[in-house]
Amino acid sequence: MTTDSSSPSRSAADGISTFKGQERALRADRLGTGGLLLSVLAATAPLMVVAGVMPTTFAVMGIVGQPLLFVVLGTVLVLFSLGYAEMSRHVHNAGAFYAYISRGLGGTAGAGAAMVALVAYNALQVGIYGIFGFEVSGLFAAYAGLEVAWWTPALAAAVAVGALGWLKIDVNARVLGVLLVIEVLLVVVFDVAAIADPGKEGLSLHAFNPDTLTGAGVGTALCFCIAAFLGFEQAPVYAEETSRPHILVPRVMFLAVTGVAVFFAISSWALTVATGPADVVATSQEQSAGLLFHLTEARLGGTFTDVLHVLFVTGMFAALLSFHNVVARYAFAMGREGLLPGAFGRTTGASGAPGTGSLLQTGIAVVLVLAFALTDDKPTGDPTAPVLHLFTWFGNIGALGVIVLMAIASLSVVVFFVRRGAAGAQAWRLATSALAGLALVVIAGYTVKDFDVLVGAGPGSALSRLLPGVIGLALVAGLVQGLVLRARAPEVHARIGLGNEAFQLDKEAERGA
C-alpha cells in the first residue's frame, strides 16, 4: 500500500492542512503473521466457546457428535477460504467482505454487503457485553460480596475497549495476544486432564461416529457451532496494515480456520471423555454453562477453577476488542468510499487508527447496553433476561449476517475470476468456493428456520421473524443506497470496493492533468 505524502491538501471543512493519502490510508507494516493471527483468533473467544457454546449445544440439541461437527464445519470453511484467500491476493481493503463482493458482483451488491457487515459485526460485539457484564457481576458477588449491576462492568468495558481502539493496532495485538495465549493454555490443561482422567467409558471416540449426527437438532447445532469459528474471516480487514498482505492474509486465514477446527474438535471431545459420551447430554443439561467449571473442579481443584473463571472474563474482553477493531475498520472503509460520511474515512493522529469509526462503535455499544439496562430489575420479570437477551439476540443476529456474507462472497469469488478470464487457472478454487457457498446457504437456511431455538423464544414467536429480519433490512437498506449512488453519484458508486486504489487513480489523474 502506498500513500500520497507529496502534496498536502487543505480541507475546507476543518481548515487543517493534511496529507490526503495519510488521512485516508491505514498505516502499513503494523502487523506481522503473529500479530495478525492473534488479532483474528481473539474474536473466537476459545474459553467462551468451550464453557458456553459447547455445553449449550450438547444440552439443547442433544447432539453427542459435536466434535465431528467441528471437523465438518472446519472442512467447509477451509473450502471457503481457498477462494476467499486467493481473492485477498488481488484486493487489499479494510472493507474485506464488501470489497470482495463489490469486485465480483458490482458496487450495488457491495453497498448491500457493507451495511450487512456493519450491522453484523456490531451485533456480535455488543452481544458479548451482556454475558461479560453478567459474569463480572457474578465474580464480584462470589469473591468480594458486592452486588454490582451487570451493566456497570459492561459500560466500563465499553469505555476501555473504545480507548484501546484509538491506539496503534500493534499495541492492540499485544493485548489480545497475552489474553488469548493464557486462555488457550488453560483449556489445553483441561483437555489433558480430561484425557488423563476419563469418565466411566474411558477414551471413547464415539463422539466422532457419524451416527451421532442424526436427529432434528443437527441443523440448529450447525448454527451454534459455526458461530464458534467467527473471527478467522477477519484477516483481510487488516490487509492494509500488514507489510505483505498477499502473503500474510492467506497464511493467517488457513492457520486460523484449521487451528480453530482442531482445537474445538479436541476440546469438545475432551468434554465427552470427561463425562462419558452416554452422559454428556444429561450432564450438560444439569450443569449448563457451569459444565467446564464442574469438571475442572473435580480434576484440577478450586484454585485452577477460580483462575478459569477470571480468564473466562478476560477472554470475552479480548473478543470485545477484536470485534471493535473490525467494526472501526469497516466504518473507515465505508467512509473513505462514500457509504458513510467522509469523517469516518480518516485515521487519527500518530496511531493511524480509524478513530472516528472507533467512536461510532463505542457509541452504539453504550446506547444498546443502556437500552437493555433500562429493562433490568423489573418487579414482574426475570432480572437476568436483559443480559441473556442482549447476548443471545445480538450474537445470533451477527452470526447470521456473517454466514450470509460468506455465502455471497463465495459467489463473488467465482464471478470475479470468471470475468478476469482466469476460470481455467483457478478452476479448483472456483469449485471449492461453489461447494462452500452451497453449504453456507444451507446453514443460513437452518439458522433462519431455527431462530426461535437459537434465541430461546417459543414456537411461533415474533422474535423468530423480527431478529433475522434485521439482517434482511440491513441488506435492503444497503442495496437501496447503492442504487441511489449509481443513479445520483456514479463516480462514488464506481469507487465502492476500490479502497486505496481509488486514491491512486486520483493521483494519476492529477499528474495527467
Salt bridges, closest charged atoms under 4 A:
GLU23 OE1 - ARG346 NE 3.09
GLU86 OE1 - ARG89 NE 3.20
GLU86 OE2 - HIS90 NE2 3.61
GLU86 OE1 - ARG429 NE 3.53
ASP197 OD2 - ARG299 NE 3.91
GLU240 OE2 - ARG336 NH2 2.67
GLU241 OE1 - ARG329 NE 2.72
ASP279 OD2 - LYS200 NZ 3.35
ASP450 OD1 - LYS449 NZ 3.09
GLU501 OE2 - ARG103 NH2 2.93
ASP506 OD2 - ARG495 NH2 3.18
